[in-house]
Amino acid sequence: MVKYNLTPSDALVALTCRHHNIKTILTFDQDFKRVPWLKVIP
């Protein structure tokens, strides 16, 4: 949360994606672009 400047709910989504080896997400939330292991598709 602190390292990538995410809200608690966004951090939970990012870590859940990492845990389940999900590398691409579909979202309009630009904050996820700061997470290096996620590819964001708007």
VENNOR-V170830 format. One record per residue. N is the residue number from 1. PHI is phi in whole degrees, 0 to 359 (* if undefined). PSI is psi in whole degrees, 0 to 359 (none if undefined). D_CENTER is the distance of its C-alpha to the mean C-alpha in Angstrom with 2 decimals. Layout:
BEGIN
N/PHI/PSI/D_CENTER
N/PHI/PSI/D_CENTER
END
This chain:
BEGIN
1/*/311/10.09
2/287/317/12.94
3/300/320/12.12
4/253/8/9.16
5/55/54/10.77
6/251/155/8.42
7/289/161/10.34
8/303/319/11.08
9/291/322/9.85
10/293/322/6.29
11/297/320/6.59
12/296/318/8.26
13/297/314/6.03
14/298/316/3.60
15/290/327/7.25
16/294/319/8.75
17/299/315/7.27
18/297/318/8.51
19/298/322/11.61
20/263/11/12.45
21/59/37/11.94
22/269/123/9.84
23/252/346/9.09
24/229/133/8.95
25/230/153/7.77
26/254/112/10.17
27/201/155/9.50
28/264/0/11.45
29/281/106/9.05
30/290/346/9.24
31/300/330/7.36
32/291/345/4.11
33/293/343/7.10
34/278/352/7.62
35/266/114/5.42
36/294/335/8.36
37/269/4/7.87
38/246/132/5.74
39/262/127/8.32
40/257/127/8.06
41/247/118/11.36
42/280/none/12.83
END
